[in-house]
Amino acid sequence: MKWVTRKNASVDRIACPWMIRRFIDPEAEFLYVAAPEVAAVAEREGALPYDVAGVELGHVDGRCSFESIMLKYGLEDPALKRLAEIVHGADVSADLALTPEAAGLKAIAHGFAMLHGEDDHRKIELETPMYDALYAWCQHQAGRSGP
């Protein structure tokens, strides 16, 4: 399966590939192009567009793209839902206070973007272990009963 989005990725456009490869398609391929080219590349390559205006797997009804993909693919894992709250807060500036972890994720994701610019595949490679670790933490949190 191919997926396409805007280049120069940060929070949502890196978190989504992590989730897609982990829960939907381990062999997924990601294409990063200039925003005006997303629709044409999606059609030409048979790729699913995400995190771009006007698509089903974007910011829709108050959701970030990570949440829209979870909804589309019926991902109900409590730990993944907890991670989605963090990603949402880090990605949607108005919702940064949604969860305290969101500010940390935003800072780290933007730091990767500063270090690696438009090398989006390198950012996926480097940030995947971070999302694995954050997901493990969310699993621990989801398994706890009480504060």
Order of alpha helices (4+ residues) and beta strands (2+ residues): beta-alpha-beta-alpha-beta-alpha-alpha-alpha-alpha
